[in-house]
């Protein structure tokens, strides 16, 4: 279910997983990348699909995580998406 997202403040995020509890996204918070859990309603009200290549967005997020920082959960999710053969992954090196 991975995909690029954008909100009304032009913040960009990556949808990681959808479950009965809601949606997990990777987004910026205080400059760092964090893994957030949103209810379906909050997700639908705040985020929409963004036409941006997922491989390029993951590349940007991975570079940002290495330079500025990310929570362990966010970094693990980015690395998991990069390793997923169903996602067009960027090079990790």
Backbone torsions as a table, in degrees:
resi	resn	phi	psi	omega
1	UNK	NA	5.0	-176.8
2	UNK	-59.3	141.4	178.5
3	UNK	-172.5	159.5	179.2
4	UNK	-79.6	142.3	-179.2
5	UNK	-131.7	158.0	174.3
6	UNK	-144.2	148.0	176.6
7	UNK	-115.0	-177.2	-174.9
8	UNK	-68.2	-17.0	177.3
9	UNK	-91.8	8.2	-179.7
10	UNK	67.3	23.0	173.1
11	UNK	-80.2	139.6	-178.5
12	UNK	-106.7	143.1	179.7
13	UNK	-144.4	172.9	176.0
14	UNK	-122.8	127.4	173.2
15	UNK	-77.8	129.8	-175.6
16	UNK	-104.4	-47.9	-175.0
17	UNK	-154.0	147.0	173.3
18	UNK	-116.4	134.5	177.7
19	UNK	-140.3	-178.8	177.5
20	UNK	-63.4	-29.1	-178.5
21	UNK	-76.3	-20.0	-179.4
22	UNK	145.8	-144.6	-175.3
23	UNK	-127.5	137.1	174.2
24	UNK	-100.1	130.4	177.8
25	UNK	-131.0	157.1	171.2
26	UNK	-106.3	122.4	-177.8
27	UNK	-141.7	168.2	177.0
28	UNK	-82.3	139.9	172.7
29	UNK	-146.3	116.3	-177.8
30	UNK	54.9	38.2	177.0
31	UNK	88.5	-21.5	-179.9
32	UNK	-98.4	158.9	174.2
33	UNK	-86.7	132.1	-180.0
34	UNK	-131.4	152.9	175.0
35	UNK	-92.9	121.1	-177.6
36	UNK	-117.1	144.3	174.2
37	UNK	-105.1	124.6	179.7
38	UNK	-120.8	145.6	172.0
39	UNK	-69.1	159.3	178.4
40	UNK	-56.2	-41.5	-178.1
41	UNK	-64.4	-47.6	177.9
42	UNK	-61.4	-39.1	179.1
43	UNK	-62.8	-49.6	-179.1
44	UNK	-64.6	-36.1	-179.0
45	UNK	-73.2	-29.2	-171.5
46	UNK	-105.8	-28.1	-171.3
47	UNK	-123.2	150.8	173.7
48	UNK	-139.8	161.5	179.5
49	UNK	-62.8	146.1	-179.0
50	UNK	-124.8	127.4	-178.6
51	UNK	-80.2	83.9	-179.9
52	UNK	-143.2	135.7	-177.6
53	UNK	-59.7	124.9	-176.4
54	UNK	-61.7	-38.1	-180.0
55	UNK	-62.4	-39.8	178.7
56	UNK	-69.8	-38.3	178.4
57	UNK	-66.3	-41.8	177.4
58	UNK	-63.5	-38.2	176.6
59	UNK	-60.5	-46.3	178.5
60	UNK	-62.9	-44.5	-179.4
61	UNK	-64.9	-40.3	179.7
62	UNK	-65.2	-43.0	177.3
63	UNK	-62.8	-42.6	178.6
64	UNK	-62.7	-42.4	-179.7
65	UNK	-61.8	-39.2	-179.4
66	UNK	-72.2	-34.6	-178.0
67	UNK	-83.9	-48.0	-171.6
68	UNK	-102.7	-38.1	178.4
69	UNK	126.3	160.2	178.5
70	UNK	-156.9	155.1	174.4
71	UNK	-69.4	160.8	179.4
72	UNK	-58.7	-40.3	179.8
73	UNK	-64.2	-42.3	179.9
74	UNK	-66.9	-44.5	179.9
75	UNK	-63.8	-42.2	178.5
76	UNK	-62.4	-40.6	179.8
77	UNK	-66.2	-41.3	178.3
78	UNK	-62.9	-47.4	-179.3
79	UNK	-63.6	-37.2	178.2
80	UNK	-64.9	-41.8	177.8
81	UNK	-66.0	-40.1	179.3
82	UNK	-63.9	-32.3	-178.1
83	UNK	-85.1	-12.0	-176.8
84	UNK	-74.2	121.0	-179.3
85	UNK	-67.0	-17.1	178.2
86	UNK	-79.2	-14.8	178.3
87	UNK	-104.4	134.6	176.8
88	UNK	-70.5	99.5	-169.7
89	UNK	-89.6	145.5	173.2
90	UNK	-77.8	168.1	174.0
91	UNK	-74.0	137.7	-178.3
92	UNK	-86.7	-8.7	-178.3
93	UNK	-106.1	NA	NA
